Amino acid sequence: MSGIEARFKGAFGGFNLDVAFSAPATGITGLFGPSGSGKTSVLRCLAGLSRVREGHLRADGAVWQDADQFLPPHKRAIGYVFQEPRLFSHLSVLGNLHYGLRRAKTHAPTHRIELEPVIDLMGIRNLLQRSPAALSGGERQRIAIGRALLSQPRVLLMDEPLSALDRQSRNEILPYLESLPAALSIPIIYVSHDLTEIERLASHLVLMREGRVLAAGPLAQLLTDLSLPLARLPEAATVLDLTVQSHDARYDISQCRLDGLPFFVPGRLGAPGALRRVRVRASDVSLITHAPGGSSVLNILPARILSSHPASPSQMLVLLNLSGGGETRLLSSITRKSWDALALRPGMDLFAQIKGMAMTSG
């Protein structure tokens, strides 16, 4: 299956949209930017709900829009999840799911998504006979996602699906969203202005500002690109994908591997071979020029300085490549005084101490 190739140029009232990007055939592509950057406008163009002066869209190997044709929304095989669930109040949960199945009859799906697996995927089996009015916000959104999947989409669009939820409901639904890429062989376009959501869910990123695409590519690559605004945010961070190796019950610590290097995370992360993602803030990475003789920091990794950028009059942002034989990059934010005192420079080999991290998946 091919992915998505999109190009849209035109005006929405006084707002000008001029974007071009591609997205992989599977996994979650985050569409990220501040409010008013045009994220929802792009989603509406993908769905065929808005038509701009110049547009091209190829999805799943088929042309949905170009100079000669414009496929209407009901023929695009799009699953659309809005900020509000928009369930039918007169139908039960099961009735809402069946509506998605009935809608699927309007086109021929290439990969059939069945009811029972969706019920299990979204964890809603105990809710099937209930009314939407009797559900929590997170439960309603899970039903809305399930209904969208049962419409047999070739592309799933999600427009800030967590923005209307409280923190507890967001935490409840995030694990279900994390499970989607492994369960579905379709591209998912996920719109958000919350970077922590994107860091937790996405593997690919389209970064937008004022109706244009600043950059598009693998998430980890864009997060650590010093030329982009993400790396210069106070909360700048790197996401690291770990493979679980073992669990030390005595100290309740999991040993993982990261590009061939050992990496330790508190708690039991899962069975050997499980994949887990952690978020490491640049401010939690310190640098030392020689291997320490003893340290309370568990994760001290060999690294090489790739580049640096003055983040402020007092701070220096440093881009590192971990020396485990892979391509993993890491951001460190240190004082400019430390940069000068240690005589740090690009190309220098040293050690990165990771003083803290946050799990982005459980």
C-alpha positions as MATLAB code, in Angstrom:
seq = 'MSGIEARFKGAFGGFNLDVAFSAPATGITGLFGPSGSGKTSVLRCLAGLSRVREGHLRADGAVWQDADQFLPPHKRAIGYVFQEPRLFSHLSVLGNLHYGLRRAKTHAPTHRIELEPVIDLMGIRNLLQRSPAALSGGERQRIAIGRALLSQPRVLLMDEPLSALDRQSRNEILPYLESLPAALSIPIIYVSHDLTEIERLASHLVLMREGRVLAAGPLAQLLTDLSLPLARLPEAATVLDLTVQSHDARYDISQCRLDGLPFFVPGRLGAPGALRRVRVRASDVSLITHAPGGSSVLNILPARILSSHPASPSQMLVLLNLSGGGETRLLSSITRKSWDALALRPGMDLFAQIKGMAMTSG';
ca = [
       0.000    0.000    0.000;
       1.238    3.475   -0.795;
       0.908    6.405    1.556;
      -0.408    9.924    1.110;
       0.892   12.632   -1.199;
      -0.869   15.960   -0.692;
      -0.580   19.489   -2.036;
      -3.157   22.199   -1.326;
      -3.000   25.869   -2.198;
      -5.824   28.360   -1.828;
      -7.655   30.797    0.427;
     -10.131   30.189    3.256;
     -11.608   33.638    3.730;
      -8.610   35.715    4.764;
      -6.442   32.669    5.512;
      -4.014   31.410    2.856;
      -3.071   27.742    2.760;
      -0.028   26.567    0.813;
       1.115   23.101    1.892;
       2.739   20.038    0.388;
       3.727   16.878    2.262;
       3.737   13.103    2.154;
       2.828   10.609    4.873;
       3.737    6.918    5.270;
       1.279    4.168    4.402;
       1.064    3.023    8.017;
       1.498    4.515   11.468;
       0.509    7.895   12.860;
       1.575   11.115   11.172;
       1.230   14.061   13.528;
       0.055   17.348   12.033;
       1.374   19.839   14.566;
       1.419   23.599   14.938;
      -0.072   26.446   16.977;
      -3.750   27.348   16.785;
      -4.491   29.033   13.484;
      -1.657   27.334   11.584;
      -4.061   25.574    9.214;
      -4.075   22.018   10.597;
      -7.854   21.530   10.453;
      -7.983   23.195    7.018;
      -5.553   20.540    5.748;
      -7.676   17.794    7.292;
     -10.808   19.167    5.594;
      -8.993   19.215    2.267;
      -7.892   15.602    2.767;
     -11.487   14.612    3.503;
     -12.854   16.540    0.515;
     -14.923   18.789    2.787;
     -13.069   21.837    1.446;
     -11.765   22.449   -2.047;
      -8.946   24.883   -2.764;
      -7.920   26.549   -6.004;
      -4.972   24.190   -6.532;
      -4.962   20.710   -5.085;
      -3.498   17.277   -5.560;
      -4.136   14.242   -3.376;
      -3.044   10.663   -3.887;
      -4.038    8.150   -1.219;
      -3.731    4.383   -1.174;
      -2.335    4.506   -4.701;
      -5.390    6.303   -6.112;
      -5.739    9.925   -7.176;
      -8.527   11.568   -5.183;
      -7.898   15.079   -6.446;
      -5.939   16.773   -9.195;
      -6.486   19.393  -11.890;
      -8.995   17.150  -13.690;
     -10.980   15.506  -10.922;
     -12.279   15.972   -7.395;
     -13.552   12.901   -5.589;
     -16.443   13.889   -3.287;
     -16.164   13.122    0.444;
     -18.510   10.116    0.436;
     -16.315    8.366   -2.149;
     -12.974    8.951   -0.425;
     -13.095    6.074    2.092;
     -12.166    8.454    4.907;
     -12.666    7.789    8.593;
     -13.004   11.127   10.404;
     -12.804   11.515   14.182;
     -13.764   15.004   15.369;
     -13.009   16.842   18.606;
     -16.535   15.939   19.775;
     -17.632   12.299   19.355;
     -20.874   13.140   17.454;
     -22.545    9.852   18.364;
     -26.201    9.213   17.610;
     -27.981    9.642   20.935;
     -30.979    7.509   19.864;
     -28.738    4.501   19.183;
     -26.908    2.266   21.625;
     -23.136    1.891   21.444;
     -23.620   -1.208   19.299;
     -26.070    0.681   17.094;
     -23.497    3.421   16.542;
     -20.910    0.822   15.567;
     -23.314   -0.820   13.128;
     -23.855    2.578   11.523;
     -20.163    2.582   10.645;
     -20.527   -0.846    9.056;
     -23.521    0.282    7.001;
     -21.619    3.299    5.739;
     -18.853    0.986    4.556;
     -21.147   -0.450    1.885;
     -20.670    2.693   -0.221;
     -17.192    1.633   -1.288;
     -15.093   -1.497   -1.649;
     -12.501   -1.733    1.146;
      -9.099   -3.246    0.396;
      -8.634   -4.497    3.983;
     -11.779   -5.491    5.845;
     -11.958   -4.260    9.458;
     -14.356   -6.486   11.397;
     -16.643   -5.610   14.302;
     -15.312   -8.030   16.926;
     -11.642   -7.013   16.621;
     -12.622   -3.330   16.832;
     -14.654   -3.983   19.983;
     -11.598   -5.606   21.557;
      -9.146   -3.036   20.190;
     -11.071   -0.147   21.741;
     -11.945   -2.023   24.959;
     -15.701   -1.400   24.672;
     -17.275   -4.845   25.001;
     -18.883   -3.965   28.344;
     -20.405   -0.798   26.839;
     -22.257   -2.220   23.835;
     -25.802   -1.979   25.192;
     -25.394    1.395   26.859;
     -26.592    4.765   25.621;
     -23.967    7.367   24.628;
     -25.460    9.652   27.300;
     -24.362    7.162   29.973;
     -20.710    7.153   28.883;
     -17.709    9.189   29.985;
     -16.030   11.527   27.533;
     -13.201    9.072   26.934;
     -15.617    6.205   26.373;
     -17.630    8.219   23.858;
     -14.491    9.082   21.925;
     -13.458    5.424   21.838;
     -16.857    4.582   20.352;
     -16.412    7.341   17.768;
     -13.024    5.912   16.782;
     -14.475    2.416   16.544;
     -17.326    3.654   14.339;
     -14.849    5.440   12.064;
     -12.763    2.267   11.732;
     -15.797    0.153   10.848;
     -16.551    2.460    7.921;
     -13.537    0.699    6.326;
     -11.367    3.780    5.745;
      -8.271    3.820    3.624;
      -7.162    6.859    5.646;
      -8.099    7.738    9.238;
      -8.224   11.454   10.091;
      -8.258   12.552   13.734;
      -8.888   16.229   14.523;
      -7.648   16.900   18.078;
      -9.653   13.961   19.470;
      -8.461   14.596   23.047;
      -8.898   18.363   23.221;
     -12.407   18.227   24.708;
     -11.453   15.683   27.411;
     -10.255   16.220   30.955;
      -6.870   14.856   32.001;
      -8.243   11.610   33.417;
     -10.185   10.884   30.230;
      -7.162   11.705   28.078;
      -4.998    9.319   30.085;
      -7.710    6.674   29.725;
      -7.872    6.855   25.937;
      -4.189    7.328   25.059;
      -3.256    3.627   25.377;
      -6.008    2.775   22.878;
      -4.664    5.351   20.428;
      -1.169    3.911   20.858;
      -2.465    0.491   19.829;
      -3.882    1.678   16.498;
      -0.714    1.610   14.316;
       0.041   -2.025   15.118;
      -3.566   -3.067   14.496;
      -4.229   -1.130   11.284;
      -2.504   -1.152    7.905;
      -3.677    2.351    6.976;
      -2.213    5.844    7.378;
      -3.484    7.867   10.343;
      -3.281   11.670   10.249;
      -3.472   13.047   13.788;
      -3.970   16.777   14.367;
      -2.918   18.325   17.674;
      -1.463   21.493   19.161;
      -0.215   19.455   22.159;
       3.369   18.387   21.481;
       3.377   15.752   24.240;
       0.524   13.927   22.449;
       2.456   13.956   19.197;
       5.624   12.750   20.921;
       3.727    9.871   22.469;
       1.753    8.719   19.430;
       3.402    9.713   16.159;
       6.270    8.228   14.179;
       6.123   10.897   11.463;
       5.574   14.648   11.785;
       4.323   17.507    9.621;
       5.196   20.803   11.296;
       2.991   23.749   10.306;
       2.979   27.505   10.804;
       0.772   30.201    9.251;
      -0.690   27.935    6.576;
       2.623   26.448    5.459;
       4.717   23.361    6.154;
       7.943   24.192    7.959;
       9.225   20.619    7.794;
       8.040   17.030    7.417;
       9.777   13.774    8.253;
      10.415   11.202   10.990;
       9.408   12.531   14.410;
      12.751   11.912   16.134;
      14.590   13.692   13.330;
      12.456   16.842   13.470;
      12.497   17.036   17.268;
      16.287   17.232   17.220;
      16.703   19.560   14.224;
      18.334   22.691   15.674;
      17.108   24.783   12.744;
      13.460   24.168   13.703;
      11.541   25.823   16.566;
      10.765   22.524   18.336;
      14.353   22.103   19.550;
      14.392   25.643   20.917;
      11.286   25.332   23.061;
      11.816   25.406   26.860;
      10.296   21.907   26.959;
      12.459   20.595   24.082;
      12.887   16.828   24.302;
      13.931   13.713   22.448;
      11.884   10.515   22.142;
      13.807    7.252   22.437;
      12.419    3.894   21.353;
      13.648    1.147   23.667;
      13.573   -2.640   23.488;
      12.947   -4.347   26.843;
      15.506   -7.008   27.759;
      14.847   -7.978   31.373;
      13.480   -6.854   34.722;
      15.457   -6.728   37.961;
      12.841   -7.535   40.617;
      15.150   -6.639   43.492;
      15.448   -3.009   42.393;
      12.326   -2.899   40.214;
      14.267   -1.676   37.195;
      13.939   -2.778   33.586;
      17.060   -3.114   31.460;
      16.474   -2.110   27.852;
      18.562   -1.652   24.730;
      18.934    1.554   22.770;
      20.983    1.287   19.592;
      23.025   -1.496   21.184;
      23.551    0.427   24.427;
      22.127   -0.591   27.837;
      19.400    1.707   29.131;
      17.681    1.438   32.520;
      14.120    2.515   33.316;
      12.370    2.243   36.712;
       9.484   -0.243   36.904;
       8.431   -3.305   34.923;
       8.019   -2.213   31.304;
       6.910   -5.501   29.810;
       8.127   -8.841   28.545;
      11.524   -9.176   26.836;
      11.261   -7.868   23.297;
       8.536   -5.320   24.080;
       8.996   -1.885   22.546;
       8.624    1.176   24.767;
       9.098    4.885   24.167;
      10.522    7.368   26.646;
      10.687   11.150   26.476;
      13.933   12.770   27.612;
      13.993   16.533   28.153;
      17.066   18.368   26.928;
      17.370   19.949   30.368;
      17.715   16.463   31.902;
      20.811   15.596   29.852;
      24.182   16.742   31.235;
      27.576   16.248   29.604;
      30.871   14.963   30.994;
      34.145   14.653   29.112;
      35.354   11.463   30.832;
      33.634    8.306   32.070;
      32.763    8.783   35.751;
      34.282    6.556   38.410;
      30.995    6.461   40.260;
      27.654    8.147   39.765;
      24.076    7.848   40.981;
      22.932    8.375   37.376;
      22.123    5.002   35.806;
      22.136    6.035   32.154;
      25.538    7.380   31.120;
      25.939    6.886   27.379;
      28.889    7.480   25.050;
      28.080   10.193   22.522;
      29.552   12.589   19.997;
      28.678   16.263   19.598;
      27.172   16.888   16.159;
      26.361   20.589   16.463;
      25.329   23.301   18.901;
      23.202   26.423   18.992;
      22.982   29.283   21.523;
      19.456   28.930   22.938;
      19.709   32.093   25.073;
      22.407   34.364   26.507;
      22.967   31.767   29.226;
      22.074   28.417   27.602;
      23.583   26.274   24.864;
      21.620   23.592   23.008;
      23.771   20.630   22.000;
      22.882   17.916   19.473;
      24.454   14.528   20.177;
      24.706   11.215   18.366;
      24.797    8.206   20.676;
      27.822    6.021   20.018;
      26.061    2.690   19.925;
      26.369    2.139   16.198;
      22.935    3.548   15.339;
      21.495    6.893   14.358;
      19.853    7.872   17.655;
      20.152   11.558   18.438;
      19.809   13.300   21.766;
      19.409   16.932   22.824;
      21.208   18.454   25.790;
      20.645   21.903   27.236;
      23.606   23.159   29.275;
      24.862   26.566   30.375;
      27.126   28.450   28.018;
      29.542   28.741   30.924;
      29.777   24.917   31.071;
      30.199   24.748   27.290;
      33.193   27.080   27.489;
      34.633   25.626   30.701;
      34.669   22.096   29.258;
      35.971   23.375   25.896;
      33.222   21.501   24.104;
      33.043   21.518   20.303;
      31.398   19.637   17.407;
      33.062   16.297   16.701;
      34.084   15.806   20.328;
      33.463   12.425   21.999;
      32.113   12.491   25.552;
      29.356   11.033   27.748;
      25.719   12.045   28.141;
      24.149   11.618   31.585;
      20.372   11.196   31.442;
      19.126   12.379   34.832;
      15.409   11.893   34.222;
      12.869   10.646   31.728;
       9.146   10.166   31.287;
       7.447    7.116   29.848;
       5.268    8.020   26.890;
       3.738    4.555   26.604;
       2.858    1.894   29.091;
];
